């Protein structure tokens, strides 16, 4: 065999060897899950309800190894939350989970994400437009209405009421106030003598409630927009020696509040289910091509002296 033939044969062998060793692209396994990156901006982590919401979200997230969740804490600031959403967008996200700090200031940036084609799942608080995919949470108007009806039933002759509201401008605040007024019906008979924002924080609620109580010492009902504020009011009333004369009502279903109802310190609370896990599942449904409802309503439970002992430990 000539040298030329040896060269041709060696080249042919090299081609065959190269062909045999070449790694062809592997097709995705049938049924393999797509990978998703989801942005998440929580309005604050300063209250137990939202901490519990994040914990439950983490439990659900652990079931979905194909999902990366970029979590942010807006620290009760609309400006910070707007910046966070813009940053999450720059980093890249397939969907956005957001619990808006308040409605008006967050509407433009949420609307912008939605119009870009990013699915937006609102958690427990709405915005001032329909530019979102779904709102997941309990019915705040219904909860407020149930609380109002409870007061009207408990005080059939009428009552003087102090309201400790949530964050001014937040959709939950507006809806819990609206529902309560709808529930009591006659605001001259069941009169709200004072209302101030406690920002859903116990410390702030104590501060504003002390002033309202001083100005209205004969109050009979305290309606607080969440349990943290209701528990703050309980402490103020205890120190003033007035707790036995005042029915304190909260919202959330916090374990401490449920125990307070069982002990006879609070009159009632309303379970406000946390939408973190349900919101993540809603986002995944959309990303996987499923159609979801514009409004996903989570159920509530009224907790009073009649059922509080059965509910102990079932909150957060």
N, C-alpha and C positions, 0 to 999 in steps of 0.2 A: 504494500500500500504506500503510495507516494505521500510526501509531506503535505501536499495539498489536500489529499483525501483525509488525512488525519485531522486537519484543521476543520474541514466540513463536518466530519463525524463528531468532533468535540463540541462544535457549535450546536449541532442538533441535540446532543445529550444535554447541553446546558439549557437549551430551550425547553426540553421535556422536563428537566429537573425543576426549572423555574416555574413551569406551569403546574407541576404537581404540588409544589410548596406554597403556591399563592393562596392567601386567605381571602375568600370571597366574603362580601358583606353579609352579616347575619340578619335575617328578617326578624322583626319583633315577634316575640312569642304570641300565639293567639290568646286574646283576652288580656294581654298586658295593659296595665293602667298607664294613662298618659301622666306626665309630670306637670304639676302646676305650681306657680308662685302666686300667693295671695297676699295682698297688703291689708294690714289691720290697724286701725287707729281707734283706741279706746279713749273716751273723753277724760277719764281720770281713774287713778287707782287709789284714791284717798278714802273710799268708803268700802265697807265689807261686801256689799252687794256686787260691786264691780270686780272686786278681787275674786269672789266666788265664781262670777261669770267667766273670768279668764281661766280659772282652774278647771272648770267644766269644759271649756273650749280646748284646753291642753289635753284633757283626757280623750276627747273625740279626735283631736289631731293625731294622737299617737296611733290611732287605728288606720291612718292614711299616710303610709311612708312615701307616697308619691307627691305629697304636698309640702311645700315650703311656705311657712307663714312668717311674714315680716311684721312683728308686733311693735306698736308705738303707744306711748302714753302721752296724751295731750295736756295733762296736768291742769285740767279745768281752764284751758285757754283756747279761745277760738283762733287766735293768731297762730299759736303753736300748731294747732290741728290742721289749719290750712297749709302751713309750711310742710307738715308731715305728709299730707296727701300729695302735694307737688313732688316731694322727694321720692315717695314710693312710686310715683308715676315715672320719674326719671330713671329710677333703678330698674323698672320693668315689673309689671304685675299683670296677671291674667284676670284677676277680679279684685274688688275692694270690699272689705268688711269695715263698717264705720258706725260708731255710736256718736252722733254729732253732739258737740258741747252745747250748742244752741242752734236754732233753726235758721235764722236769717243770714248770719255771717257765713255759714257753711254751705248754703244753697249754691252759690256760684261755682265753687270748686267741685262739689259733688256733681252738679249738672255738667260741668266740663268733662269729668271722667266718663260719665254716662254717654255723653254725645260722641266721645271718642270710640265708643264701642266696648268699653270696659264694664262688665256686669257689676252693679253696685247693690250690695245688700246692706240696708240700714238696720241697725240693731237697737231696738226699744225706743228710739227717737227719730222723728221724721224731719223733713226739710220743707221749705216753702214752695215746692214745685213737685211735679210728677216725674221728674228726671231721675229715676232710680229703678232698679229691677224689682226689688221686693223689700217690704218693711216687715221684720220679724220681731214679734213681741206681744205682750198682753194688751188688752183693750183698756187704755187709761181712762177713757171717758166712762166706760162701764164700771171700773173699779171705783172711781170717784162717785158715781151715781149710787153704787151699793153702799158706800160709806155715808152718803147723804141720807139715804133711806133708813139706814141703821139709826142715825141721829134722830130723824123724825119719829121713828118708832119708839126709841128709848125715852124721848122727851116730847110726848104728845102735846103738852101745853106750850111748847116752844122753848128756846134756849138761846143763850148768848154764846157765840162761837169765836174762838181765835184760830186763825189759819196760819200755819207755818209753811210757806210755799217753798218750792224747789228753786232752781236757777231761773231767774227771769229770762224769758225768751226761749227756754227749752220747750219742745213740744209736749213732753210728759207733764211739765208744770202747768201749761195752759190747759191740757186735757183733764188733768186731775182736778183742777179748779172748776172747769166747766161742768164736769160730771157731777161733782159734789153739789153745786148749785142747782143742777137739774134734779138731783136726788132729794134735796130738802124742799124744793118747790117754792114755798112761800118764804122769801128772804126778810119779810117783816116779822114773821112769827119765829123763824129760826134765823136769827140775825148774826151776820159775820161782823163783829164789832172792831176787829183789827186783822190785818193780813200783811205779813212781811216775808221777804225771801230769806230762807236759812241755808240756801245753796246745797241742800241735801247733806249738810255736815253737822255733826252733833255740837261741836264747839260754837259754830256760828248760830245755830238754832238756840242754844242756851242764851247767848248774848241778846238776840232780838226778842226772844220770848220773855225774858226778864222784864224788858221795857214794856212790852205789851201787857203783861200781867199786872205790872204796877199801875198802868193806866186803866186796866179793866179787872179789878180784883174780884168781881162777882161773876166771872166767866164760868160757864158750866161745861163747855166742850172745847177740846183742842183737836183740831184736824191737821195733822202733819203729813206732808207729801211723801215722807218715807220713815222707816222705823228708827233710823239714827236720830232724826230730829224729834220724833215722838219720845224716844228714851231720854233725850236731853230735857224735854219738857217735864217728864216724870220726875227727874232729879230736882228740877227747880221747884216743882209743886211739893215734893216731899220736904225740901228744906224750908218751904214757906208754910208747911202744915196745912196745905190745901188739897192734897191729892185725893182724899176721900170725897171731896165735893166736885171733882172734875173728871169727866170721861175723856180719856186720851186715846186717839185713833191714829194708827200708822198704816204704812203700806210697805210691803216687801216680803214679810214672812221670815224675818231674821230670827234665829233661834233665841236670842236674848229677848226679843219682843214677844215671841210665843210664850216663853216662860213668864214674862211680865204679865201677859193676859191671864195665864193660868194662876198666877199669884194674886190677881185682882188689882194690879197696879195700872195696867193698860186695859181699856175696854175692848178693843178690837184691832186686828191688823188684817191686811189682805195680801195673799201670796202674789208676788209679782215675779213670775218665772223668768229665769235668766236665759237670754236668747243666743248665747255664744255658740253652743254646740249645734243648735238648730240652724243658726245662721251659716255656719260652715257647711253643713249638709246642703243647705239651699244653694250656696255658691257652687258646690261641686255638681249638683244637679244641673245647673245652668251650663257649666263648663263641659259637662258630658252630653249636652244637647237636649236636655229635658226641659219641659215647660213648667214653670212654677207660678203660684198665685202672686198677685201684686201685694196682697196683704196676708201674711201668715200669722194667725192669732193663736197665742198660747193661753191655756186656761188658767183661771185664778180660783182661789178658795178663800171664803170668809172665815176668819178665826175669831171666835168669841169665847166667853166663859163656858159655853156649852160643849165645845169640841177642842179647846186648847190643850187639855191634858193628853188627848189622843194624838195631837200634832207635835208634841215636844220631841225635839231631836230631828224633825223632818224638814227643818229649814236649812240655814247655812250659817 
